Amino acid sequence: QVQLVESGGGWVQPGGSLRLSCTASGSIFTLCDMGWYRQAPGKERELVATITSAGSTNYADSLKGRFTISRDNVKSTVYLQMNSLKPEDTAVYYCNAALGHLNRWGQGTQVTVSS
């Protein structure tokens, strides 16, 4: 089993940066494909970025160049570096772990971008 705990959300002004972290419990983190998703008020949850167990990354087209996903298998943590943040990036950001039939979500962390 995997449990996920996100951190690093908060309020930031437009143009600012935040780094989200998601730490996984359990011993299978290195086998999991990890991802970040977000859900804005009144909208469906959408993909932000994913990183496979082998380290291959994938991004939502609209976020390429501003967001970077990475993972530290020693710390069982996946990161999302967010730069040049815009008000439309305001959302609850969720961490996801996937491995075969396993699909786990974190509780989410709020990111608010406003002046």
C-alpha positions in Angstrom: 0.0 0.0 0.0 1.0 3.6 -0.6 0.0 6.7 1.3 0.7 10.1 -0.2 1.2 13.4 1.7 1.5 16.6 -0.3 3.0 19.8 1.0 4.3 23.1 -0.3 1.1 24.8 -1.4 0.1 28.3 -0.4 -0.4 31.8 -1.7 1.9 33.4 -4.2 1.8 36.5 -6.4 1.6 36.3 -10.1 5.1 35.6 -11.5 6.2 33.8 -8.4 7.3 30.2 -7.8 6.3 27.4 -5.6 7.6 23.8 -5.1 5.2 21.1 -4.2 6.3 17.9 -2.5 4.6 14.6 -2.2 6.1 12.0 0.1 5.0 8.4 -0.1 4.9 5.8 2.6 5.5 2.1 1.8 8.3 0.3 0.0 7.1 0.4 -3.6 7.6 4.1 -4.4 10.4 3.3 -6.8 8.1 1.1 -8.9 5.3 3.6 -9.1 4.6 6.1 -11.9 3.9 9.4 -10.2 1.9 12.3 -11.2 0.5 15.7 -10.3 -3.0 16.8 -11.2 -5.0 19.8 -10.3 -8.6 20.8 -9.9 -9.8 24.4 -10.0 -13.2 25.4 -8.6 -16.0 24.4 -10.9 -13.6 22.4 -13.2 -12.7 18.8 -13.7 -9.4 17.5 -12.4 -6.7 17.7 -15.1 -3.2 16.4 -15.7 -0.3 18.6 -14.8 2.7 16.3 -15.2 3.7 12.7 -14.8 7.0 10.9 -14.2 7.5 7.2 -14.7 9.4 4.9 -12.5 12.2 5.1 -15.0 12.2 8.9 -14.9 10.4 9.7 -18.2 8.3 12.9 -17.9 5.1 14.1 -19.5 3.5 17.5 -19.2 0.2 19.2 -20.1 1.0 21.2 -23.2 -0.1 24.4 -21.7 2.3 24.0 -18.8 5.5 23.0 -20.6 8.4 25.3 -19.8 6.9 26.6 -16.6 6.4 23.4 -14.5 9.0 20.7 -13.8 8.3 17.3 -12.2 11.1 15.3 -10.6 11.5 12.5 -8.1 13.9 11.4 -5.4 13.6 7.7 -4.9 15.8 7.8 -1.8 13.4 10.2 -0.1 10.3 8.5 -1.7 9.3 12.0 -2.8 8.0 13.6 -6.1 8.3 17.3 -6.6 6.6 19.8 -8.8 8.5 23.0 -9.4 6.1 25.7 -10.6 7.6 29.0 -12.0 6.0 32.1 -13.5 2.7 31.3 -11.8 -0.5 32.8 -13.2 -3.9 33.3 -11.5 -5.2 30.5 -13.7 -2.9 28.1 -12.0 -5.0 28.5 -8.8 -6.3 25.1 -7.9 -6.0 22.2 -5.5 -3.0 20.1 -6.6 -3.1 16.3 -6.1 -0.4 13.8 -6.1 -1.0 10.4 -7.7 0.8 7.0 -7.5 0.0 4.3 -10.1 1.3 0.8 -10.3 -0.7 -1.9 -12.1 -4.1 -1.9 -10.4 -2.8 0.4 -7.6 -4.0 4.0 -8.0 -3.6 6.3 -5.0 -4.3 10.0 -4.4 -3.1 12.4 -1.8 -5.3 14.7 0.0 -4.4 17.7 -2.1 -2.7 21.0 -1.4 -4.1 24.4 -2.3 -2.2 26.8 -4.5 -3.5 30.3 -4.8 -2.0 32.8 -7.3 -3.3 36.3 -6.8 -2.1 39.9 -6.2 
